[in-house]
């Protein structure tokens, strides 16, 4: 698979984006198999996400949301990646990762 991600002004690295893509792909597969995504798994993931933000050259802002999605009529876990904190208020996210979850 060709790497489709590139660093954004040193904000977020392609290998971390690949990690996010792989993680959400795995979580989507778990949902398809009827396995619920546990709170501990989400907590560990959010710690990795926070650490990556702190270790990034200029940082990035990640917004996570766990809740009901009206379009799919399912609960979802979503991560939105922004260039920085100010961009969260004025710009669309640079990357969006999403997976349906059970209850």
Secondary structure as a PSIPRED ss2 file (coil, helix, strand):
# PSIPRED VFORMAT (PSIPRED V4.0)

   1 X C   1.000  0.000  0.000
   2 X C   1.000  0.000  0.000
   3 X C   1.000  0.000  0.000
   4 X C   1.000  0.000  0.000
   5 X C   1.000  0.000  0.000
   6 X C   1.000  0.000  0.000
   7 X C   1.000  0.000  0.000
   8 X C   1.000  0.000  0.000
   9 X C   1.000  0.000  0.000
  10 X C   1.000  0.000  0.000
  11 X C   1.000  0.000  0.000
  12 X C   1.000  0.000  0.000
  13 X C   1.000  0.000  0.000
  14 X H   0.000  1.000  0.000
  15 X H   0.000  1.000  0.000
  16 X H   0.000  1.000  0.000
  17 X H   0.000  1.000  0.000
  18 X H   0.000  1.000  0.000
  19 X H   0.000  1.000  0.000
  20 X H   0.000  1.000  0.000
  21 X H   0.000  1.000  0.000
  22 X H   0.000  1.000  0.000
  23 X H   0.000  1.000  0.000
  24 X H   0.000  1.000  0.000
  25 X H   0.000  1.000  0.000
  26 X H   0.000  1.000  0.000
  27 X H   0.000  1.000  0.000
  28 X H   0.000  1.000  0.000
  29 X H   0.000  1.000  0.000
  30 X H   0.000  1.000  0.000
  31 X H   0.000  1.000  0.000
  32 X H   0.000  1.000  0.000
  33 X C   1.000  0.000  0.000
  34 X C   1.000  0.000  0.000
  35 X C   1.000  0.000  0.000
  36 X C   1.000  0.000  0.000
  37 X C   1.000  0.000  0.000
  38 X C   1.000  0.000  0.000
  39 X H   0.000  1.000  0.000
  40 X H   0.000  1.000  0.000
  41 X H   0.000  1.000  0.000
  42 X H   0.000  1.000  0.000
  43 X H   0.000  1.000  0.000
  44 X H   0.000  1.000  0.000
  45 X H   0.000  1.000  0.000
  46 X H   0.000  1.000  0.000
  47 X H   0.000  1.000  0.000
  48 X H   0.000  1.000  0.000
  49 X H   0.000  1.000  0.000
  50 X H   0.000  1.000  0.000
  51 X H   0.000  1.000  0.000
  52 X H   0.000  1.000  0.000
  53 X H   0.000  1.000  0.000
  54 X H   0.000  1.000  0.000
  55 X H   0.000  1.000  0.000
  56 X C   1.000  0.000  0.000
  57 X C   1.000  0.000  0.000
  58 X C   1.000  0.000  0.000
  59 X C   1.000  0.000  0.000
  60 X C   1.000  0.000  0.000
  61 X E   0.000  0.000  1.000
  62 X E   0.000  0.000  1.000
  63 X E   0.000  0.000  1.000
  64 X E   0.000  0.000  1.000
  65 X E   0.000  0.000  1.000
  66 X E   0.000  0.000  1.000
  67 X E   0.000  0.000  1.000
  68 X E   0.000  0.000  1.000
  69 X E   0.000  0.000  1.000
  70 X C   1.000  0.000  0.000
  71 X C   1.000  0.000  0.000
  72 X C   1.000  0.000  0.000
  73 X C   1.000  0.000  0.000
  74 X E   0.000  0.000  1.000
  75 X E   0.000  0.000  1.000
  76 X E   0.000  0.000  1.000
  77 X E   0.000  0.000  1.000
  78 X E   0.000  0.000  1.000
  79 X E   0.000  0.000  1.000
  80 X E   0.000  0.000  1.000
  81 X E   0.000  0.000  1.000
  82 X E   0.000  0.000  1.000
  83 X C   1.000  0.000  0.000
  84 X C   1.000  0.000  0.000
  85 X H   0.000  1.000  0.000
  86 X H   0.000  1.000  0.000
  87 X H   0.000  1.000  0.000
  88 X H   0.000  1.000  0.000
  89 X H   0.000  1.000  0.000
  90 X H   0.000  1.000  0.000
  91 X C   1.000  0.000  0.000
  92 X C   1.000  0.000  0.000
  93 X C   1.000  0.000  0.000
  94 X C   1.000  0.000  0.000
  95 X E   0.000  0.000  1.000
  96 X E   0.000  0.000  1.000
  97 X E   0.000  0.000  1.000
  98 X E   0.000  0.000  1.000
  99 X E   0.000  0.000  1.000
 100 X E   0.000  0.000  1.000
 101 X E   0.000  0.000  1.000
 102 X C   1.000  0.000  0.000
 103 X C   1.000  0.000  0.000
